[in-house]
Structure formats: structure tokens, C-alpha cells
Amino acid sequence: MKAAHNTQPYIKYIIFVLALAFIGIGLMREEQFVVLKKAVNICLECIGIG
């Protein structure tokens, strides 16, 4: 059973690097402002203010 655990230990590092790359791309495209705007609109609609 331990063989399955140690067969590909590098995959978690590859996924981590890809996640950082996608976060960086999103920040360069300034998508955080779009996400914040949508979050505020959804929140205001749920409360019933907007």
C-alpha cells in the first residue's frame, strides 16, 4: 500500500506552481476587481439593500 503513496510525490508541487501561475495571471489582468464587484453585488442582493 505504501507504493501508491510514494509513486508521484512531485504532483503536489506541480499543482502548487500552476495555482500560483494562474493567480499571478489573474492579478496581472486585474480580475480581482471584477470578483470583488460581483461579490459586493451578490451580498447586497442577499441582504435586500440593492
Secondary structure, DSSP 8 states (H G I E B T S, - for coil): -HHHHHS-TTHHHHHHHHHHHHHHHHHHTTHHHHHHHHHHHHHHHHHT--
